[in-house]
Amino acid sequence: MTAPDTATRPPSPVPPDVEQAEAAIVEHYPRLVRLAYLVLPPALGRNRRVLTAHSLVQRALPRGRRGAGAQAAAAAVQGGVPGQRGTAAAESGYAYVRLRVLRAALEAGIPLTFRALPRRAQLPPLLPQVWGLRLFPRSGGAEELALDQWLATLDGPGRAACVLRALERLPEAEVLRVLAEAGVTHPGAAVTESGDPAHDALFASPEFDPCVLQARPTDLLRRRRFGRAALAAGAALAVCGALLSLPGGGWGADGAAAPPYAQNAAAEQALDPGKLVRVAPTAWRTSSRTGFSTWPARGDRTDDAELLRRALAVWARPGSTVVASATPGTPPGPPMGPPQLLFAGTVDQAVVVLLYDGLRVVRYAEPRTGTSVAALDFARTDGASADTATALVLSRVDGNVRYLTAPWVTGVGLRDLLKPGDAPAALKPNQDGITPPVASPAPAGNCTGWNALALTGAGTTRLVTDLGELTPARLTSGAPGTERDVAEGAELGDWSRIACLLPSVRSHGVRSVNAWTYAKQPLPEGDGTATWLCTRAETWSGTEDRVQAQFLTPGAPLAAQAAKAEGSPACGPREPRVLAGVLWKSKAGQWYVLAAGSAQFASLSVSGGGVNGSANGNRLAVKAPAGAQVELAGKLTDGTKAGVLR
């Protein structure tokens, strides 16, 4: 059977009278149901195929009034007499109904997608329905099983060609015509796929008869659980209905409270894309404050109302397919009023929207195709200034990061903190301020490089780095209260030795990280001079700042962590002092307790673990046995005692 797909087809049969169609369905019902059952995809399962086949045949009855089909047939005859209502009319009625059944069975095999509305045949049948039983045809022999398995390898048009040839006994030309009328794009290929007619007699087996059925119960335990759950849900709905019918709409009156959320005017405005705040492109030049509140709306989708509506709706009511995250101390709730639009556009393989409500920056991202899944990220940014509102992270793809820079940034460079002697590599943002993708610092593993952005604008250059959040952290140097942007060679040299300790403050809502050298100490036995540094990572919340004291020996590429604390005011403007100690081994093999404090310390002492010693000033070195456990203490210049960082 190799007839080409382009053969001339006779016209479709004229729709018969509804009574003729009903008579054809009743007379040939088992035959039509078997046809639908065989064409339906085997993946539906035998029980659902049986019910769907019966449903498709019963729905094949055309809509219309009695006699409408006969009138249409008479009107189609020009210069002749109307067709007779005899055997030919009955055959025409059956052919029409068979075509409708075949069409519906082929549509039922089309997979459901989000790109188009489902057709009726693709949905589970409304009628008939059987509760508590599973129905399926009687089992056949090995030949029927082999035939059923072979049919499962064919697509819908291929199975339809088999059925028309085997059950309907249609010649090849008629099979091609019926398949074309049923909407098959390549009927010739379907006929070729239908295989050898040697086993056509097996199609009449009881194995494929959905009118002669066996019945078995469904899962009894699961049915009982569903019954109990439905009863509990019904009781809960009854209680809720009774509560809503009470005066005031609930347990009692709400006093001066506003109406429910959906009826609150301020809440509705917060979800209206037309109410979004849009700042003028030059507002930052004249504003008394320079922060995220002066960023203009940028991106190629700022006028896409549907995108902005989705972003606001997901922010207010994130669904089960939304991947949400928030930095520590950041409330993830909906906006209190219309937020400010910072960005809306396509970035790599996603569509990104950045919004700002005065307290938080919110990043909404969805795939470029489809809106069923989304990502929602919250970052606290209250009190942001020109120093800390220099950039935002737009996307992270394959270890690379794209940033959106502030409107006052005039130059962008990429600097490796582990190579302080190298000049920063120039980057060229696009017209919206989006940087090219740059490698993000690795959160773990071998620390072979640590990238930071050098952002030039407003008369200074600021150094920022990605710590896994929406807002990159600003890097500074200097004693507490005198912090300054990292620019000098010595400051870059210090950062090159402590940058690899930054993963310890990653994803903690860090606003800025300051590092300063609080003491230098000559090492015993002439082994050089050690450097003591203090690193303070300040968070946006201001309550979980992280402090580290680091010890750097001559020639060591990286500093060692000597002490750390969380939520401590040490090494900050409120308490600028710091004290830490280490157990150090000289080149000759002698162990020492080394300790150093900031300039506020007048004397230091050590005791315990077989060690006892003291020293005037802010530095101490005492011999100690290996593995000694000691207690350090210090006295400030005003005579008060102070302990080590912990």
HELIX and SHEET records of a PDB file:
HELIX    1   1 VAL A   18  GLU A   27  1                                  10    
HELIX    2   2 TYR A   29  VAL A   39  1                                  11    
HELIX    3   3 PRO A   42  LEU A   44  5                                   3    
HELIX    4   4 ARG A   46  GLN A   58  1                                  13    
HELIX    5   5 ALA A   68  ALA A   76  1                                   9    
HELIX    6   6 THR A   87  ALA A  108  1                                  22    
HELIX    7   7 ARG A  120  GLN A  122  5                                   3    
HELIX    8   8 ALA A  142  ALA A  152  1                                  11    
HELIX    9   9 GLY A  156  ALA A  166  1                                  11    
HELIX   10  10 GLU A  172  GLU A  181  1                                  10    
HELIX   11  11 PRO A  187  GLU A  193  1                                   7    
HELIX   12  12 PRO A  197  ALA A  204  5                                   8    
HELIX   13  13 PRO A  206  PHE A  208  5                                   3    
HELIX   14  14 LEU A  220  LEU A  244  1                                  25    
HELIX   15  15 TYR A  261  GLN A  263  5                                   3    
HELIX   16  16 ALA A  265  ALA A  270  1                                   6    
HELIX   17  17 PRO A  273  LYS A  275  5                                   3    
HELIX   18  18 ALA A  283  THR A  286  1                                   4    
HELIX   19  19 PHE A  292  THR A  294  5                                   3    
HELIX   20  20 ALA A  305  ALA A  316  1                                  12    
HELIX   21  21 GLY A  489  ILE A  498  1                                  10    
HELIX   22  22 ALA A  499  VAL A  505  5                                   7    
HELIX   23  23 PRO A  524  GLY A  526  5                                   3    
SHEET    1   A 2 LEU A 133  PRO A 137  0                                        
SHEET    2   A 2 LEU A 213  PRO A 217 -1                                        
SHEET    1   B 5 VAL A 322  ALA A 326  0                                        
SHEET    2   B 5 ALA A 374  ARG A 380  1                                        
SHEET    3   B 5 ARG A 360  PRO A 367 -1                                        
SHEET    4   B 5 ALA A 350  TYR A 356 -1                                        
SHEET    5   B 5 GLN A 340  VAL A 347 -1                                        
SHEET    1   C 3 ALA A 391  VAL A 397  0                                        
SHEET    2   C 3 ASN A 400  THR A 405 -1                                        
SHEET    3   C 3 VAL A 438  ALA A 439 -1                                        
SHEET    1   D 6 ALA A 425  LEU A 427  0                                        
SHEET    2   D 6 GLY A 411  ASP A 416 -1                                        
SHEET    3   D 6 ASN A 451  GLY A 457 -1                                        
SHEET    4   D 6 THR A 460  THR A 465 -1                                        
SHEET    5   D 6 ALA A 473  SER A 477 -1                                        
SHEET    6   D 6 ARG A 484  ASP A 485 -1                                        
SHEET    1   E 9 ALA A 425  LEU A 427  0                                        
SHEET    2   E 9 GLY A 411  ASP A 416 -1                                        
SHEET    3   E 9 ASN A 451  GLY A 457 -1                                        
SHEET    4   E 9 THR A 460  THR A 465 -1                                        
SHEET    5   E 9 ALA A 473  SER A 477 -1                                        
SHEET    6   E 9 VAL A 510  PRO A 522  1                                        
SHEET    7   E 9 THR A 529  THR A 539 -1                                        
SHEET    8   E 9 ARG A 546  LEU A 552 -1                                        
SHEET    9   E 9 ALA A 560  GLU A 566 -1                                        
SHEET    1   F 3 LEU A 579  LYS A 585  0                                        
SHEET    2   F 3 TRP A 591  GLY A 597 -1                                        
SHEET    3   F 3 ARG A 619  LYS A 623 -1                                        
SHEET    1   G 4 VAL A 611  ASN A 616  0                                        
SHEET    2   G 4 PHE A 601  GLY A 608 -1                                        
SHEET    3   G 4 GLU A 631  LEU A 636 -1                                        
SHEET    4   G 4 LYS A 641  ALA A 642 -1                                        
END                                                                             
